[in-house]
Amino acid sequence: MNADAERKLYAQEPVPINLYFAHIQPSFPMFCRNSFMQDFAEKRIPDKLLNAFFAVSLGLLPPAELSSLFGSSSDNAPQMFAQLAEREGRHQGDSNVGITLNDVKAEVLLTLYEYTNFPGRKAWMMAGSLVRAALGMGLNRIDSGVRSPTLTDFELEERRFVWWSVWKLDSAINCLTASPFGIDSQCIGTATISTSIADFEAGVSGKSMQQFLPPDSTRSWTLAQQLLATDTEDGMNMYLFAVCHLRTVSMCRQRLHANPTLDLVSQLMALRNTLSCVRLSLPPWYLESARQSDLETQEKHRLRLETILILYMTQVQAFLPFANGRIDDLIKDDDLANWQECVVLCEHIASIIHHWRPEYFTIADPMISALIWFAWCILTIHTMSTFGQSGPTSDVKIANALDLLILALEVFAQHWRISRLLLDSTKNLQVWAWLKMDFFDVLSVLAQLRIPIDPLKPEPCFVDLWEIVGQRDQMGLASGGVVPAVSAIDMSSWPLI
């Protein structure tokens, strides 16, 4: 880093710090602003944490401002800071020094940076290291056992905020990669948040209310009512509650794919029932996307919309048909009816965008864009199916929903590279819009979407429809029919995306 860039970064109110607290802190709250600014001014922030902090925040700077700071190397500036932080982390690992809270914060930021820039193998592996760092520091058992006499209420709350940031990343990355979670829900002895993000950032905190997320989904709707009645001013704990259920459904699906049993089928059926009970237990206004008058702050409204979106996507995952004969034989479901249910739920997700304010895109959890992308994929696949066109009204509803979802993804893509990658992958499906699929073909596509973002693929979000055409070729040849070669299809009339 050149001297001029260092001077600007250490200015009294540097732009990267303001950007971080404006756009990252609302989704991953880990810092009291006054304390951070004081430590920053006195250069007391560890290099690893500061470099990780700049890696994330500089990615939000417009190119012109990055260029004014770093000149010709501006394009690589965020990556440079990430590499510096990683180097410092390796040095600490080699020397086997103890894990500090700042170390865990740095790991959160590095994992967030890496995954939102390219959700590949490296980011996937980093999620595991992050969880181990948090577990090594005991952040999963802050409220189990005897309280440490050396920690104040605020310091304990700070640790809870950091823990739930780790848990959120573990949840998002492993749901999207369909891989086992690094955190066992049965081993969490840390209470939910008792302070709003705004109060925490201002350095204000009271005693913990000692509310805990359910270790399983049994009668969890009763906890939903309690959390809603006692939640923080911004509604963070209801958000965590929704993510908790998405984790549970994802874990059940993973286990069914690995080793389908009747017990797991029973668990899936119970989860479907639980999600219906959760929906019925909430007051009608909570599931309404519109802002509840001026009494509901924008921050609370944004978090409520994210929570509703996650609850809908959890139901999608609970009803999504399995492209596996062994599982299908055990479940004995009406796959087509379940698919139609998923389509309706994805339309509900799109309806949330009607009430999504433009400023929410820059402060929402970037992983929300992945859920929007998945809903878009489901609706697009439905329009390509032979049974997906049921009438003019239905066609218009789905077309409108697709417009809302793709526009939301486009705005997310202005701020996050992972959203740009997801947006680019939609163009592949749009190119294949001419292809008409029966339900067997739809199940083949769902087999690919079982891992929505595959970290081991060169293009993690890519959906390959050539497989379906290849299967048709093989089936046609096996039956003695004549199937035209795909290479002979006239592609000149295809839309250029």
N, C-alpha and C positions, 0 to 999 in steps of 0.2 A: 504494500500500500504506500503510495507516495505521500510526502509530507503535507501537501495541500489537501488531499483527501482526508488524511487523519485529522487535520485541523478542522475541517468542515464537519466530520463525524462527531468531534468532541465539542461542537458549538453548544451554546447554552440550551437551546431547544432543537436539537438536530431533527431534520425531517424524518429519517428512518424510525426514530423512536416514536414520534407522533403517529406515524403510519401504523406501527405495531399496535399501539394502544387503541387506535381507532378501528383497526380491521382484524387483528389476530386475537387480541385479548378477549373480545366478546364470545369467541368460541372456545378458546383455550386459555382461560384466566389463570395466571400463575404469579402475577407480580402486583405488589403495591406500588403505585406510580411514584409517590414521594420518596419512598425508600430506594427505589431503583434509580431515580434521578440523582439522589444524593450520592449513592454508591458510584454512579457513572461519573459524576463531576469529580469525585475524589479518586477515580480510577481504581476502585476496589472490587469491580466485577471480574471474576476469573476469566482468563482469555478464552477458554473453551465456551463458556456461556455467552460471552459477548460476541464471539465470532458466529456462533449458531444463531444468536438474536439478529445479527445483521444479515446473515444468509437468508432468513425468512423475510425480514422487513424490506430489504433492498429489492427483492423480487416484485414488490408492489410499486416501486418507483417508475414513473414514465421514463422511456429511453432517453429523452433529452436531459432530464435531471441526473440520470445515472452517468451520462456522458460528461456532464459538467463536473462530476465528482472524480471519475476515474479515467476520463479521456478515451483513448482507443481500446482500452481493456474493459470498458463498461459492460459489454455483453457477458463477460465471464465473472463479473464482480461477485454476484451471489454465490456462484460455485466456488470461487476462490475462498470466501469466508467459510463455507461449509467444509472445504478440504482442510483449512487451518484448524477448525474445531475438531474434525475427525483425527487429525494428527495429534492434537493435544490429548484426545481421548485414548488413543493407542498408547501414548507415553504413560498415561496414568494406569492403564491396564497392565503394561509391562512392569511397572514399579509396584503394582498390587496395593495401592493406597486405598484408604477407606472411601466409601461412596458418600457423597454429600447431597443435600437437597439441590444445590446448584448443578451438580452433575446430572441429576435426574431431569431437571428443567432443560439442560442443554440437550440431553438425549431426546426429550419430547420435541424440541425445535428441529433438531437434525432429522429425526424420523419424519416429521411433518414436511420439512423441506424436500427430503428425498422422495417421499411418496407422492407429493403433489406435483413434482416435476417429471418423474418417470416412475410409474408404479410397477417396477420390475423386480428382479430377484434381489438386488441389493437392498431396496427399501423393505421388501418382505422380510428379509433376514434381520434388518435393523429393528423391526418391531419386536422380535424375540429378545434382542439385547436390551431394549428399552424396558420391557417387562421385568427382566431379571434384575436390572438396576433398581427398579422401584421395589421389588420384593426384597432385594438385598438390604435396602434401607428400612424395611418394615412398614412401608406406606400402606400396605394392605391390612394392617392391624393397629391402626392409630387408636381405635376406641375399644380394643380388647385388652383386658388385663389392667394393670395399675398405670395410671396416668403419670407421665414424667413430670416431676416437680420443677424442672428447669424450663419448661415450655409454657408460654402464655397462651391464653385462649386464641389470640390472633395467630400465633405461630402454628398452633394445631390446625386452625382453619386453613391456613396457607398450605399446609401439608395435605389436607383433604382436597383442596382445589387441584394441587399437582397430581395427587393420586387419581382423581376422576378424569384428568386430562390424559393420563397414561391409559386408563381403562377405555376411554373413548377411542383412542387410536388403536388399541388392541381390538376393540369391537369392530371398527370400520374396516381396517385392513383385512382382518380374518373373515369377516362376512363377505367382503368383495372377492377374496381369493379362495373362499370355501375351504379354509384350512382350520385346524383345531386352534382354539383360543389359548393364549399363554397364561391367562388368569382363570383360575378355578373359582366359580361363584360361591362355592361352599367354603372357601378359605378367605373370604373378605370380612374383616372385622373393623371396617372403617365406615363411619356414618356418612350420610349424604350431607350436602351443603346446607348451612343454616344462615348464610349471609348472601345478599345479592352481589352480583359481580361489580356493580357500581360502588357499593359500600366497601367491598374488599379492596378494590383498586384505590379507594380513598383512605385505606388504612383503618376502617371501622369494622369491628366484629364483636359479637356477643358470645354467650355460651352455646355450645352445640345442643340441638334439640334431640340428638341421638336417634334419628330416624335411619333405618337401614333398608336397602333394596332387598327384595325377596330372593333367597338362595335358589328357589325354584318357582314354578308358575302356579302352584296350588293356591287357589282362592286369592290370587294376587289382586283381583279387582277391589277387594276391601282395602288394600293398601293404597290403591289409586285414589280412593276417596279421602283417605287420611293425608296423603301427600298433597292433594289439591287444596285441602283445607289449611295446611300448615306450610305450604311452599314459600320459597323466597319471593321477593317482589317481582323478579323476572321470570319465575317459573322453571328454573334450571332442573329441579328434581323430577318434575314430570317428564322432562326430556330424557333424563337418565333412566327413568322407569320405562319409557318407550324403547330405548336402546336395549335395555335388559331383556325385553321380550323378543326383539329382533335377534339377539344373540342366542336365545333359547331355541327359537325356531331354526335358525341356521345350524346350530349344533345337532338338532334332531335330524335334519335333512342330511348332514354330513355322515352321521352314524348309519342312517338308513342306506345311503349309497355304499358305505364300507361293508356293512354286515346287517342286512335287513332281518329283523325279527318281529314277532307279533307284539312283543313288549314295546318296541319303538313305534310300531303302528298305533298302538293304544296311546302312547305319549303324544303322537301327532294329532290324533283325534281330540285328546284332552286339550291340547294347545289351541286348536280351532275353537273349541267351546270357551276356553278362557278368554280369547281375544274378543269373542262376541259379548261375554260378560263384562269385560273391561269397557267396551263401547257403551253398553247399556248402563253401566254404573256411573258414567260421567254425565254431568248436567248437559242439556242440549246445547247451551251456548258455547261450551268448550270446543265442540267439533264444528262449530260454524267458523268459516274462514275469515269472515269480515271482522274488522277491529271492533271490539266492544266499547264503543264511545271513547271519549278522551280520557276516561279513567284507566284504560289499558295503555300503558306506555308502549312506544314502538318496540323497545327491546323485548317486552313481555309478549307482544303480538308476534314478533318474528320468531321467538323461541316456541310459541304455541303452534305456529304454522309448521315449523320444522318437526315438532312432536307429532302433530296430526299426520304429516307426510310419512314419518317413520312408522306410525301405527298402521297406516294403509299398506305400506310396503311389507310390513310384517305379515299382514293377512295375505298379500300376494304370495309370499314365500310359503305360507302355510297351505295354500290351495294349489300352487303351481304343479301341474301334472309331472310325474316322473317318467323319464325316458329309459326305464329299466324294467324288463319283464318280470324279474323276481319280485321287485317291490310292488309292481302292479298286481301281481297274483295275490300278495298278502293284503294289500289295502282294499282291493275290489271296489274301487271308486268309479264314479261316473266322470271320466277324465274330461270329456267335452263340457259338461256342466261346470266343472272346476275351472276350466280354461275361460269360460264365459264370465265366471265370477272374477277371475283375475283381470279380465278386460274392463269390467265395470269399476273395479278398484283403481285401475290405472287412470280411468277417466276421472275418478274422484281426485287423484293426485294432481291431474292437470287442472282441475277446477280451483285448487289452492292457489295456482299462479294468478288467477283473477285478482286476488287480494294481496299479492306479493308486491311490496313497494320497491321501487328501483334501488333505494339505498340498502335494502336487505342483502342484495347480491354481494356487496363488498364486505359484509360482516358475518355472513352465514358460514357455517362449517362447509368447507369445500367438498366434503364427502357427500353432501346433499345433492350435488350435481350428478354424482354417480347413480343415485336413486332415481333422479329425473331421467337420466339416460336409460336406465333399465325399463322404466315405465314406457318410454318412447319405443324401445325395442319391442316390447310386448304388443303394443298397439299397432306398430308397423307390421309385425309378423301376422297379426290378425287380419289386416287389410290385404295381405298377400295370400291368405288362405281361401279355399273354395267355399268355406262356410262363413266367411267374415263379412259378407255383404248381404245384410238382411233387409235393407230398405233404405229409401232416401234419407229419412230422419236419422237413422243410425249412422249412415255414412257421413252426414254432416257433423254429427256429434263427435265422431272419432277424428274426422279431419280437423275440426276446431281444437280438439285436445292435442293432436299432434303438433299443430301450429304453436300452441302455448308452450308445450314442452320443449320444442326445438328452439324457440325464441329465448326461453329461460336458459337453456344450455349455451346459447350463443353469448348471452350476457355474462354468464359465469366464465366462459372461455376468454373474456377480455381481462380477467384477473388471475386465473389459475391455469397452469399448463396442463394439469390432469384433465380439466374440463375441455381444453382444446383437443387433447387426444381423443376424448370421448366423442366430441363433436365430429372430428375427422372420421371416426369409425361409423358414424351414421350415414356418411356418404356412400359407404360400401353397400349398406342395405338399400339405400335409395336407388342405386344403380340396378338392383335386382327387383325393382318394383313390378316389372312385367311378369315375374315368375309366379305361377299359381300353385299353391301347396295344399295337399290333403292333410289330414290330421297326423298321419304317419310322418310326413315331412316336417310338420310343426314340432313334433316330438324330437325329431333329429336335430332341429335348431336348438331346442331347449336343452338337449344333451350338451351342446357347446356352452350355453348360457348357465349351466350348472356352476361353472366358475366364471362369474361375470367379468372379472379382470384377472387373467391368468399371468402370474408374474414370471413364468418360465417361457412365455412366447415372446418372439421379437416384437410383435405388435400385441400387447396384452389385451386390448379391447376388441380385437378383430373377430368378426363372425364370418366363417367361411361357408358360403352357400354353394360353392363348387362341389362340396361333398354330396349335396342332395342331387345335383345333376348327375354326378358320378354314380350314385346309387340307382338312379332311374335308368342309366345306361346299362348297368349290370343286370337289373331286373328285366329290362327289355330283351337283352341278349339271352338271358336264362330262359325266358319264355318263348324264344324263337321269333320275337317281334323285331321290327326294324326301328331303331331309335336314331334320329339324326345326330350326328356328331356336334358337340357344342361349338367346336371351332368353325362349323359351317353356318352358324347362326349369324344373320346380318346384324351387326352391332351399330351400324351407321345411324339408326334412328334412336339409339339410346340417349337419354338426357346426359349432357355433360355437367357433372357436379363439380 
